Amino acid sequence: MSRPTDPAPPRPTPVSTGPCVRCRRATTRYGAGASPLCPVCQQARAERLARP
């Protein structure tokens, strides 16, 4: 007689927030609108890139 197989254990989901890679402030790291940079660092980066 065959035994029913156990379903695979659920995979852990990543936490949606984490530290900014630049300043370590909490920011949304996963999902819609996610970025490794916090909004303050994103703005600073945009300003730096916009300079001639």
VENMOUR-V579034 format. One record per run of one state. SS is the DSSP state (@ for helix, = for strand, . for the rest). FROM is the first residue (numbers start at 1). LEN is the number of residues. Records with the same first field share a line. If there is no record, write none. Layout:
SS=FROM-LEN + FROM-LEN
//
This chain:
.=1-16 + 20-6 + 29-10 + 51-2
==17-3 + 26-3
@=39-12
//
